[in-house]
Amino acid sequence: MDKDNRKRLIESVLGPDDGCRTPEKRVSVLHQPDFDYMHWDVERTCRYLRETGLGQWEDTFRAQKITGIGLRYLKDANLEKIGIKCLGDRMQILHSLRKLWLIETEPNKVFNDPIHGHVELHPVLIKIIDTPQFQRLRYLKQLGGTYFVFPGASHNRFEHSLGVGYLAGQLVQALNERQPELLISRRDILCVQIAGLCHDLGHGPFSHMFDNMFIPKARPGLSPRWKHETGSLGMFDYLVEDNKLKPVLEEFGLVLPQDLDFIKEQIAGPLTTPEGEEWPYKGRPAEKSFLYEIVANKKNGIDVDKWDYFARDCYHLGIQNNFDYRRYLKFARVCEWDGQKHICTRDKEVGNLYDMFHTRNCLHRRAYQHKVSNIIETMITEAFLKADPHIQIEGSGGKLFTLSTAIDDMVAYTKVTDHVFEQILHSSSPELAEARQILHKITCRQLYKCLGETKPDKAMPVTKDNIQSWEADLARSIPQSGTLDVSLQPEDFIVDVISMDYGMKEKNPINNVRFYCKKDLSKAIQIRKNQVSKLLPEHFAEQLIRVYCKKTDDKSIDAAKKHFVQWCMDRNFSKPRDGDIIAPELTPLKASWCNNNEGEESDEGGSKETNRAPMNGRKQLFK
C-alpha cells in the first residue's frame, strides 16, 4: 500500500486531525452493532445464551471456545458431539441461533419520504404497517382543523408515524455505534423502532381535537382523563392480537411479554408504579434508562416525535424549520447523571436547543393555535357533540357504540376516522340536522367571528364553570360609552383559553437537558440560561384568551367587540391589539392602557409606573 492510500485509510478511521493521536480510545468507531454476531467473542456469545434463557449451556460453549463467527456453522451433530445429548435442547439452541441471522435474510422495505428521503424499515415494522389498525392512520389528518386554513396541511398520521419509527431507529443505532459499551441489543433497537411507529395509533378524528376538545365535553366524568396515548396502548394490543403477530415478533427475536411492555412504556410511560421501587419500568432495567428518552421524552421533551413533526409540519405549512435533527444525531451521547443514564448533547448545542423550542412555540402561534383553525375545530366539536347520541358504530360482539364511547372498544374505534365529518354532512337523518347545519357552515366558510385576543396578568385556572362565568360577564359588559341596540346573550360568546409554553408549562425545558464537553465525553453537566445569552426568554409560559361570537351579522359583531373591550377593562386584562380601532371611545378610559409601552420599561431604564404619562400630558407634548 503506498503512502497516500495508507494516509486516507487512517483518516477514514481516525479523522483528518487525529493522525498523531494514539487510536486506543477511538477503537469503538470500528465496533460493529450488537446484532452483528460475526464479531462476537466467546464471552459475548455466552452472554447471548444467558439473554435467551440458554445459560445452562454457557460453560459448554466457553469450553469449546465458540465465537460468533462459528455460530452460523453449528449443526445438530456438532451440538451432540460437544455433549448436548437431548434432542429437544439441541433444537431449542438451533432455533434461538437462527433468530440471529433472520434479520439479515429478509430485505428492508424502502419508502420514499418527502422529509427524510429514502427510508428503510425492518420487515417486522412492515408486518405492523400492513394491518387495518395501522392503515387507519391514513385517514386521520395530522393537524386536524388546521387543514381548513393552510391548504398544504393535508398530511396524515400515517406518514408521520413512519417518520418517527425511522428516526427512532436512527437515534438508537447512532448511540449503539458511538458507544458499544451501552450494550444496546437487537431487541432494544427493534422495540424502540416499533414504539416510534405505533406511538400515535390511538388518535381520533382530527387528531388532538378529539382528545383535547371532544372527549372532555362528551364524557366529562371520565377519570382519569382519556388521552390519545391511552388509545395507542389499547390499539397496539388489539393490533397484535387481531393480526396474530406474537409468533411473528418472537420469530424476529423479541421476548414476550417483556418486550411488549417495553414498547408500551415508551409510548405512555410506566404501565404500573410498583410500591417501594424507585425504577418504575419493567420492560428494561435502570441501566437502559436512556432508551425511554427516544420516542417520548418525559424529562425534557427532546424526542424523535418532535423532530419529525417539526420537519413535516413546516414542510406542509410553508413555514421555515430552524432545527436540524441530523446535527443532534451527530452529537448525541449517553452520560450518567444522578445515578441514571441520559441522552446528552455537546455544550455548544445549547443555543440550537433553545431554537428548537422557539420553533415549537412559533408553530403553535402561527399554525396549531391559529384563531381560525381553532374556531373551526370548536364548531366541529359542537357538531360531533350534537351527533354523538345518534351515531352507531358496531364493535366487538356486535355491540353498538357512539362516537364518544368507541374509545372503550378497539374494534369500534378502528372504524372511527375523519370520515365521520362527511358521514354527518351528507346524512339525511333528521336527528343529525343540527350537526349537519354546523358542518355546512364550515364548508361555506360561515364561521364564528373572533372578537379579539387578550392576556391576564397571571395565569388563571380554567374550568368549565369559569368559562361559563366569563361568557355571562361578556354579555353583561355593557360599554361605558353608552348602550347598544343589540341584545347579546351568554350563549352568543365562546371563550377559548390557550396555554402557550415551551412544552413544560412554566419550566424551562433546557434545565432538564444534560450536556457534555469535548474534553470529557463521559461527564454530564448542566447549563443555565444565564450562561447562554441575555436575549433568551424570561418566562416560558403564558395564557392567551380569545373570544368569539356566534352571531355573524355586522351589527352584532360591532356590538360584541365593544362588549369584549369593556370586559377586558373590567377584568384588568391586557388591551386587545386592535382595541383602539374597534372601540376608540373606550380604550382611553383605562389609564394603564394609555401608555404605548404598556408592561415595558422605557429606553432610559425607568419602571413602567414612573414612565406612565396621563393622556392630556401626551397631547400637550405634541402641540
DRENLUM-555156 format. One record per atom (N, C-alpha, C): x, y, z. Coordinates in steps of 0.2 Angstrom, whole numbers, plus 5000, padded with zeros to 4 digits. Atoms other than C-alpha are relative to their C-alpha. Example, Ala and Ser with C-alpha at 12.3 -4.5 7.8 and 13.67 -1.06 7.14 Angstrom:
2
500449945000506249785039500450065000499649944999506849955036499650055003
END
This chain:
623
500449945000500050005000500450065000499549945000500850174995499850055006500149964994500950315007499450045000500649965000499450425001499449955002500650044998498250275002500049985007500050024993498850225019499850065004500249954996498550405025499350014999500850005000496750405018499749955004500350054995496450245027500050025007499949984993497050315043499550065002500449944999496050475041499249985000500750025000494450375037499849975006500250034993494550295054500150055005499849964994495350425065499850084998500249935001494850585056500750044998499449965003496050715047500450035005499649964995496550805063500349955005499750044995497050645073500549964998499550045003498450575063500649995005499550014995499650595078499849975006500250024994498550535091500049925001500150075000498550355098499349984999500750025002497050265092499649965005500350044995496650165108499350025002500649984998495250275114499550004995500649995006494350285097499949934997500150075004494350095093499349985000500850025000492450095097499750024993500349985006492250185080499949944995500050065004492650015072499549945002500550054997491449915083499449994996500650015004490049835074499450005005500650004996488249845080500049935004500150064995487749715094499749944996500350055003486749615082500549974994499550035004488249585071500449955003499750064996488649415079500649984997499450035003490049385067500650035003499449974996491149495078500049995007500150014993490649425094500649955002499550054997492049345105499649955005500350064996491749195117499550035005500449974995491049305131499450034998500649975002489849395121499549954997500450055002489249235113499649975006500350034994488949165131499550055003500549954997488049325136499449994996500650015004486849295121499649945003500450064997486449125128499650015006500449984994486049195145499450054999500649955002484949335137499449964997500550035003483949205128499849945004500250054995483749085143500349934999499650075001485048955137500750005004499349994996486349005151500349935002499850074998486448815156500649974996499550035004487548785141500650054999499549955001488648935143500749975001499350034999490148835151500249964994499850045005490048715137500250044994499849965006490148845123500750045002499449974998491548935133500649955000499550065000492548765135500249994993499850015007492448745116500250064996499749945003492948925113499650024994500449995006491448955101499950085000500249935001491349135095499550014995500649985004490049225085500149984993499950025007490849185068499949924999500150075001490648995072499349985001500750024999488849005076499649984994500450025006488249005058500149934998499850065003489148845055499849945005500250064995488448745071499449964997500650055002487348595066499849965006500250044995486448475076500549955002499550054998487848345075500650035004499549974996489048475082499850015007500249994993488048515097500049935004500050074996487848325101500749985001499350024999489748305099500350035006499749974994490148435112499649995006500250024993489048355125499250025001500749994999487248415122499649954997500350065002486348255122499350004998500750005001484548295122499850034994500249975007483748325105499650075001500449944999482548455112500450065002499549954998483948555120500450034993499749985006484848555103499650044995500549975005483348605093499850075003500149934997483048755106500650044998499449965001484848815104500050024992500049985007484748805085499550054998500649955002483048895084500250075003499849934998483749035095500650034996499449975004485349055085499750024993500249985006484349065069499750075000500349935000483549225075500550054999499549955001485249305074500150024993499949995007485349295055499450014996500649995003483549305052499950084998500049935002483649495052500350024994499649985006484849495038499849964994500350045006483949365027499450044996500649975003482449475024500250074998499849935001482749645015499550055003500449954997482149805022499650034994500449975005480749895013500250085000499849935001481150065006499450054998500549955001479950215007500350074998499749945002480250374998499650065003500349964995479850505011500250074998499849935002479750695006500550045005499749964994480550745023500749965001499350044998481950605026500349974994499750035005482250545009499849934999500250075001482350355005500149975007500050034993481950275022499949924999500050075000482250095025499749975007500350034994481149995038500049935000499950074999481449825045499349964998500650045001480249685040499549995005500550004995479449675057499650065000500449945000478949855055499550004994500550015006478149815038499449965002500550044997477149675047499550045003500449964996476449805058499650054996500349955004476149935045499449974996500550035004475149815034499549975004500650034996473749795047499550064999500549955000472049885047500150055005499949954994472449965064500550064998499549955002473950055057499850044994500249965006473250095040499450055001500549954998471850185049500350075000499649944999473150325052500050044993500049975006473050365033499450055000500649965000471350445037499950045006500049954995471750555051500550064999499649955002472350725047500550025006499549994995474050765056499850075004500149944997473550945060499250025001500749994998471650925062499750064995500449955003470651085058500550054996499549965003472251175053500050004992500050015007472051105035499550054997500549955003470551225033500350074999499649945000471751365035500650004995499450015004473351305027499949954995500250055005472951225011500549944999499550055001474651125011500049955006500050044994474251045028499649944999500550065001473450885021500349945002499650064998474750765028499649965006500350044995474150625039500449975006499650044995474650525055500449954997499650065003475250385044500750024998499349995002476750465036500450035006499749974994477150555052500349945005499850064996477250385061500549964997499450035003478350315048500650035001499449964999479550455050500249995007499850014993479550435069500349935001499750064999479950255068500750004997499350005003481350285056500550045004499649964996482050425067500249975006499950044994481950315082500649954999499450055001483050185074500650044998499449965001484250325068500450025006499749984994484550385085500349955004499850054996484650225094500649964997499450035004485850155081500650045000499449954999486950315082500349995007499750014993487150285101500349945000499750065000487550105098500650004997499450005003488850135086500650055003499549954996489650285096500249975006499950024994489550195112499849925001500150074999489650005111499949975007500050024993489849995130499350005003500750004997488050035132499649934999500350075001487649855126499350004998500750005003486149905116499949944995500150065003485449745109499650014994500450005005484549705093499350015002500749994997482949685103499950075002500149934998483149855110499950054994500149965006483349935093499349994997500650015003481849845086499450035004500549984996480749885101499950085000500049935001481250075100499750024993500249985006480850075082499249994999500750024999479149985085499650065004500349954996478750115098499950064997500149945004479050255087499550004995500550015006478050185073499350005003500750014997476550145085499850065005500249964995476550295096499450044999500649965001475050385088499449964998500550045002473950235085499350025003500649984997472650305097499750074999500349935002472250475089499349994997500750005003470450505084499950054995500149955005469650615071500350075001499749945000470550775068500550015006499450004995471950725080499950035006500049984993472150825095499350035002500649974999470450905093499649955004500550054997469650735098500249995007499950024993470550705114500150065005499949944997470850885119499350045001500649965000469150955115499349965000500650045001467850825110499949965006500150054995468050685123499950045007500149974993468250805139499350035000500749975000466550885134499549944999500550055001465650725128500049955006500050044995466250625143500450045006499749964995466650755157500249965007499950034994466550625171500649944999499550055001467950515163500650015004499449994996469350485176500449945000499749945002470750485173499850034993500249975007470550605158500349954995499750045005470750505142500450044995499549975005472250545131500149954994499950045006472750485114500549945001499650054998474150395122499749935003500450064998472950285131499749964995500250035006472150245115500549964996499450035004473850205107500149935004499950074996474050065121499549954998500650055001472349985118500149984993500050025007472549995099500649964998499450045002474349925099499849935003500150074998473749775110499549974995500550025005472249755098500349984993499750015006473349765083500449935000499650064999474549625090499549945000500450055000473149515094499649984994500550015006471949535079500449974994499650025006473449505067500449945002499650064998474149365077500850014999499349985002475849455077500549975006499650024995476549375093500549954998499550055003477349225084500550044996499549965005478049345071500550045004499549964996478849455084500549965004499650054997479549305093500549974995499650025006480249245076500650054999499549955002481149405074500550025007499650004995481949385091499850045006500349974994480849485103499849955005500250044995480449415120499450035003500749984997478649425126499949975006500349935001477849495136500550065001499649954998479349595142500150054994499949955005479649675125499450044998500649965001477849725123499950055005500149954994477849805140500550064998499549945001479449905135499750044994500249965006478649965118499450045003500649964997477050025128500350055005499849954996478050105141500450064997499749955004479050205128499450054998500549955002477350275122499750045005500449974995476450315138500350015007499750004994477650305152499949935004500050064996477650175166499349975000500750035000476150055165499749995007500250014993476150025184500650035004499549984996477050105198500149965006499950044994477749975210500250045006499949974993477750025228500749985002499350014997479450045236500549994995499550015005480350035220500150074996499949935003481250195213500049994992500050005007481350125195499349974998500750015001479550125188499949954994500150045006479850025172500249935001499850084999479849835170500249984993499850035007480249825151500750004999499350005000482049875153500350035007499849984993483149895169500350075000499749934999483850065175500650014996499449995004485450035166499950024993500249975007484550075150499550055000500549944999483550225156500050044994499949955006484150325141499549984994500550025006483050215129499350035001500649974999481550295137499950074998500049935001482050465131500050014992499950005007482050425112499350024997500749995003480150415107499650065003500349954997479350515120500350025007499549994994480550605132499650045005500449974995479650645148500550055004499549954996481250735155500050074998499949945002481450875144499650024993500449995006480350855128500449994993499650015006481850825116499949934997500150065002481250675106499949994993500050005008481150605088499350014998500749985002479250635088500050074998500049935001479550825089500450014993499649995006480950805076499649994994500350015006479850735063499450054999500549955001478350845066500250074999499749935002479451005066500150004993499850005007480150955049499449994995500650015004478550885042499550055000500549954999477351015048500250064996499849945004478451155042500050004993500050025007478651075025499350014997500750005002476751065023499750075001500349934998476351235031500350054996499649945004477651335021500350045005499649964995478551385037500749985001499350025000480451385039500149965007499850044994481151255051500750015002499349984998482651315061500449955003499750054996483051155069500249944996499750065004484151015061500149945004499950064996483950845069500649964998499550045002485350775059500750025004499449984996486650885068499949985008500050034993485950825085500249935000499850075001486150645079500850005001499250005000488050685077500350015007499749984993488250745095499749965006500450034994487050635105500549945003499650054996487950535118499649985007500350024994487450445134500550015006499649994994488150505151499649995006500350014993487750475169499950065004500249954996486850595180499549985005500450024995486150565197499849935000500150075000486350385195499649974994500350035006485450365179500350034993499749995006485950365161499550044996500449965004485350505150500350024993499749985006485550565132500250075001499749934999486650715132500250034993499849975006487250835118500650055002499449964999488850945116499750075003500249944997488851105126499950064995500149955006488951205110499450004997500750015003487251145105499550035004500549974996486351235119499650054997500449945004485851385108499649974995500550035005485151265095499449975003500650034996484051185108499550055002500549944999483351355113499650024993500349995007483051375094499449954999500550055001482151215094499350015003500649994997480951255107499650074998500349945003480751435100499649984993500350025006480251345083499349975002500650034998478951245093499550055002500449944998478251405100499750044994500249975006478151485083499549964996500550045003477251335076499350015003500650004997475951345089499750074999500249935001475751535087499750014993500249995007475651535068499549954997500350055004474851375064499549965005500450044996474251255078499550035004500549974996473351385088499850064996500349955005472851495073499350015002500749994997471251585078499549984996500550035004470351525063499949935000500050074999470851345064499749985007500250024994470451345082499250015001500750004999468651405080499749954995500250055004468451285066499949935004500150064996468851145077499550005006500549994996467751215090499349994997500750015003466251215078500049924998500050075001466751035073499849965006500150034994466750985091499250015002500849994999464951065093499649954996500450045005464350965078500149935002499950074997465150805085499649995006500350004994464350835102499249994998500850015002462550855094499949944996500150065004462850705083500149945004499750054996463650595096499449945002500550054998462050505103499749964994500350035006461450465085500449964995499550045004463050385078500149935003500050074998463050195079500649974997499450035003464750105077500049935003500050074998464749915078500749985003499450024997466149855090500049925001499950074999466649685097499449975002500650044998465249555099499450034997500549965003464149665088499750055004500349954996463849785102500150074996499949945004463549965096500250065005499649954996464550115102499850074996500149935002464350305100500750034998499349975001465750425094500450005006499649984993466250465112500149935003499850064997466150285118500449954996499650045004467050205104500749995003499450014997468650235114500149945005500050054996468150095125500049934997500050065003468149965112500450014993499549985006469649955099499749974994500350025007468549855086499650064997500449945003467350005085500550064999499649945001468750135087500450004994499750015006469650065072499650034994500449975005468250125062499850085000500149934999468250305068500650044998499549965003469250425057499750064998500249935002469050595049499350004996500650015004467650525038499450015003500649994996466450555052499750074998500249935002466450735046499550004994500450015006465750685029499449965001500650044999464650555036499450045003500549964997463750685046499750054995500249945005463750825032499649974995500450035006463050705019499449965002500650044998461750625030499350034999500749975001459850645028499649985006500350014994459450595046499850065003500249944996458350715055500350015006499749994994459250685071500750034999499449975001460850745063499950074997500149945004460050905056500450065003499649954997460851025069500849994999499350015002462550945067500250014993499949995008462450945048500050084999500049935001462051135049500650035002499449974997463551175059500649984995499450025004464751075047499950044993500149975006463851155032500350075000499749934999464351325039500750004999499350005000466151275040500249994992499850015007466151215021499850064996500249935004465351385016500450065003499649954997466551475027499650065004500449954996465151555038500249985007499750024993466251545054499850055005500149964994466051615071500650054999499649955001466951785072500550015006499649994994468451815083500050085001500049934998468251975093500750035002499349984998470051985099500349965005499650044996471351925110500350045005499849964994471951975127500449955005499650044996473151915141499850025007500149984993472851905160500750025003499449994997474251975171500449945003499850064998474451805179499649944998500450055002473951635174499449985004500650014996472151595179499749934999500250075001471351425182499450004995500550015005470251365168499649945001500550054999468751265172499450024996500649995004467051245164499650055003500449954997466251355177500350074999499749935001467551495175499850024993500249995007467251485156499350034999500749985000465351495158499950075004500149934996465551645171500350054995499749955005466651735158499550024995500449995006465451715144499350045003500549964997464051785156500250075001499749934998465151935161500050034993499949975007465451965142499350034998500749975002463551985139499850065004500249954996463352095154500550064999499549955000464852205150499850064995500349955004463852355143500550054999499549955000465152485136499850065004500149944996465352635147499850064995500149955005465152745131499350014999500750005002463352705130499749934998500350065002462052565127500049994993500150025008461952475110499449974999500750035002460352425101500149934998499950075002460952245101499949965007500150054994460452105114500549944999499550065000461951985117499949965006500050044995461751835127500649965002499450044999463051725136500149954995499950055005462751585123500350034993499849975007463251705109500850015000499349994999465051715116500349935001499650064998466451575116500750035002499349984997467951605127500549944999499550055002469451505121500750025004499449994996470951495134500649964997499450045003472651445126500650015004499449994997474151405135500649994996499450005004475751445126500649995004499550014996477351375133500649964996499450035003479051285129499949925001500150075000478251115132500049975008500050024993478451105151499750055005500449944996477251245157500550055002499649944998478151375167500849995000499350025000479851275167500350014994499649995006481251305156500349934998499850075002481551135147500749995000499350015000483351165145500449995006499750014994483651155163500049925002500050084999483250965162500449974994499650035005484450945147500749995003499350014998486250875151500450004994499549995005487750925141500749965002499350024999489550865139500550044996499549965003491150945135500549964995499550035005492450905121500549965004499450024997493750875134499849945005500250064996492750745144499349984998500650025004491450655134499549965005500450044996490850555149499650035006500249964994490450695162499450044997500649965002488650765161500050065004500149944997488450945165499450044999500649965001487051075167500250074997499849935002487051245158499450045001500649954998485951385165499950054994500149955005485151515154500450065000499649944999486251655161500749984997499350025003487751555154500050004992500150005008487051565136499950074997500149935003486351735132499550045004500549954996485451885140499450014996500649995004484251885125499549945000500550055000483351725129499450025005500649984997481551725136500150005008500050004993481251775154499549955003500650044998479651675155499949954995500050065005479251505147499249984999500750025001477351505148499550075001500549954999475851625146499349984997500750015002473951625143499850054995500349955004473051695129499349985000500850014999471151725130499750034993500349985006470251735113499249995001500850005000468351775112499750004993500450005006467251735098499350015001500849994999465451775094499749964994500350055005464251655086499650044995500349965005463251795078500450034995499649985005463951845062499850074996500249945004462952005056500450065003499549944998463952165056499850045006500349964994462852255069500249965006499950044994463052115082500849995001499350014999464952095078500350075003499849934998465252285081499850005007500250004993464252275097500449955005499650054996465152115103500750025001499349974999466852195100500150055006500049954994466452335112499949975006500150044994465752215125500749975002499450034999467452125123500550055003499649954997468452285126499950025007500249984993467452335141500149945005499850064995467652155148500750005002499350004999469552165146500150065005499949954995469452335155499849985007500250014994468452275169500449955004499650054997469552125172500750015000499349985000471152215170500449964996499650045004471752115156500450054995499649965004472952175143499550034994500449975005472252295129500149964994500050045007471752195113500450044995499649975005472952235099499650064996500449955004471552325089499550045004500549974995470752395104499850074998500149935002471052575098499650014994500450005006470152535082499349985001500750034999468652435087499650045005500449964995468252545102500450065002499649944999469152715101499850045006500349964995467952785113500149975007499950044993468352655127500750005002499350014998470252625127500350065004499749944996470652805134499850005007500350004993469552775149500449965005499650044996470852655156500750035000499449965000472352745162500649964998499450045002473552595161500149984993500050015007473052575143500350064996499849945004473652755138500750004999499350005001475452715139500249954994499850045006476152655122500449945002499550064998477452545131499749975006500350034995476252465142500349935002499650074997477152325153500750004998499350005001478852385147500350055003499649954998480252485153500250054995499849955005480752645145500749994997499350015002482352665135500550025005499649984995483052755149500149965006499950044994482852615161499550015005500549994995481452685171499549955001500550054999480052575178499450024996500649985004478352565169499650045003500449964996477552655183500250084999499849935000478652815183500050034993500049975007478652825164499350004997500750005002476752815163499750075000500249935000476052985157499350004999500749995001474253045158499950024993500149995007473353065141500150074998500049935002473253255142500750025000499349985001475153265145500349984994499850025007475453165129499850054995500249955005474353285120500450075000499749945000475253435126500750004997499350015002476953365122500150014992500050005007476453355103499750074997500349935002475653535102500550044996
END
